[in-house]
Amino acid sequence: MSDPSTQFFLKTKQNKGKNYYAVKDVIKKLKTNTVCEEALCPNVYECFGRMTATFLILGNKCTRDCAFCSINKAREDLELDPQEPYRVAEAVVKLGLKYVVITSVTRDDLVDGGASFFAETISWIKKLSPRCLIEVLTPDFGGNQNALKKVFKAQPDVFNHNLEVVKNLYPKVRGQADYYRSLELLKKAKYNGLIVKSGLMVGLGESQQEIIDTMHDIRANGCDILTIGQYLRPTLKHHEVKRYYRMQEFSFLRQTGLAMNFKVVEAIPLARSSYKARESYEKVLEQDSDLIEA
């Protein structure tokens, strides 16, 4: 199942330098959450070391129970802090961020799925850090079109929604989500003139052809940037890793994606949705002068 070359690339340096602790300090003082910590991201040391973070809004408990995710689950008595959007914007200022990613847990208990919180967070960041670029990584909002419009109207620079896994794995791994609903979100975002991004994990039991078919579906619905990374099992309670992909296979998937006319494909074992997000955004701008002028 495991491949020595891939195992090497799955190792990260746990370098806790002064930048790492500076980010931790701001997060703690402003009582904000990051997906970097809540989802046990393997890149947390590198990203905090580069003074970057992906903020998690709408609390830190999710109403869904995806088999791959380590974020805490709850269906009732969920908190909603009205000051959270402002505090996230304040953290962006204190960290001096030029590019920020905002994501959230899924909140099926809210009428708009939390879309208004995304919009408010974007608004506060634009007020306090007008030069900061903003990427949102959203849940599916239950397919609520009015909720989506709130996010689109706030005009983030990048709209990201992950398909996560191939279609055939949805019943087993993402039972409360819907493959075609997620594709529709990408399509709507592109229709609204946004740079669109999505991500996949591999190693959960899919075939290579299923990955390619899913990539085709994602591209056909307007996606510009695609990330593909190796699934890592958070705990023994989560979906098991069926196999580790070789570096050559990631290279093949990257080349396959570029041949499909994705503008950017980040395909390496530790690729995650927010990893080097600004670099991916800038690569898109290099290929599209109209976006630079906008």
Secondary structure, DSSP 8 states (H G I E B T S, - for coil): ---HHHHHHT-------HHHHHHHHHHHHTT-EEHHHHTT-TTHHHHHHTT--EEEES-SEES---TT--SEE-SSS----TTHHHHHHHHHHHHT-SEEEEEE---TTSTTTTHHHHHHHHHHHHHH-TT-EEEEE---GGG-HHHHHHHHHH--SEEE---BS-GGGHHHH-TTS-HHHHHHHHHHHHHTT-EEEEEEEE-SS--HHHHHHHHHHHHHTT--EEEEEE---SSTTS--------HHHHHHHHHHHHHTT-SEEEESTT--TTTTHHHHHHHHHHH-HHHHH-
